[in-house]
Amino acid sequence: MKSATALGVITALAPAAARAAGEPAKIGIVGKVKIPWFDNVEKGVLKAGKDLGVDASIINPTTDDPAEQVRAIEDLIAKKVDVIGVVPNDGKALEPVLKRAQSAGIKVIMNESPGQKNADWDIELIQDKAFGEAHLEAFAEAIGGEGKYVVFVGGLTVVQHNLWADFALELQKQKYPKMQQVGDRFGVSNSVDDSYKTAMDQMQANPDLKGFLIFGANGPIGAGNAVSDRDQIGKVIVVGPFIPSQGQKLMKSGAITRGFLWNPVDSGYAMVALGKTVAAGTEIKNGVDIPGMGPCEVDASSHVIRANKQIDLNPKTIDEWAKVI
């Protein structure tokens, strides 16, 4: 028992000891899945590592199976990193492995998972309520405030996507009672192919469908292609966040009407910057200046840090943003 306890103490103190010796903090990020969004997150992670003088890396799993994220986190624990950052597919499924990371003395930070159990902090680049409601308002305006519509999210266990949808649907019920959601949410927007197929199926099943309200960056691409292929541009509306360079042509054609976003490069940068901050033992309080993000709002009770980086994707802004991401 004594040797096991001693070993536990040594493991827990290993990251701090490495920093004390003057080595750069080791920060490992785990993305949801290898798609264009997380290719851009990777750019931010690597840029922050160079800018901030830390050892930063990212693992982007090949599928959105939570088990792949668990394995990636276990690998980072074995490597004795100082900080692990995760953008989870299923926050609940990660609770045990995140607890093991914390028990090993590793700081755990999240993105897109406010309220995550067994995490130290979550950092967000937008205000959730404003983000969800902005999409709903743009969508309602585009469909004339009435008619049937379908909701896509990345997955039914993706906390952030469903939170945005919650805020959007609550506003719809209050302000646009003539709008009618068809069925429940479809957890397909992590995949272009799944979004395309589901959009095709829903247009076939609902000839009077007015549009798709989407949360998850691959969803508008799949739905936009479906709308285009069925010659429904201008008749079936698509609103949701997407990578500008990926969806530029679809927006220019009218297949995607509008979306709101933040720069995924900033997401990667923010996680590494926060990782360096917590690894250094800096106090996190309201107004804390996270490198690259500026002064941030801090909710100490929920351990959520918020910057304000929301951008508006529309036909007037799409060309400029497509040059960036």
Buried (B, 14 or more C-beta within 10 A) or exposed (E): EEEEEEEEEEBBEBBEEBBEEEEBBBBBBBBBBBBBBBBBBBBBBBBBBEBBEBBBBBBBBEBBBBEBBBBBBEEBBEEBBBBBBBBBBBBEBBBEBBBBBBEBBBBBBBBBBBEBEBBBBBBBBBBBBBBBBBBBBBBBBBBEBEBBBBBBBBBEBBBBBBBBBBBBBBBBEEEBEEBEBBEEBBBBBBBBEBBBBBBBEBBEEBEEBBBBBBBBBBBBBBBBBBBBEBEBBEEBBBBBBBBBBBBBBBBEEBBBBBBBBBBBBBBBBBBBBBBBBBBEEEEBEEEBEBBBBEEBBBEEEEBBBBBBBBBBBBEEBBEEBBEEB
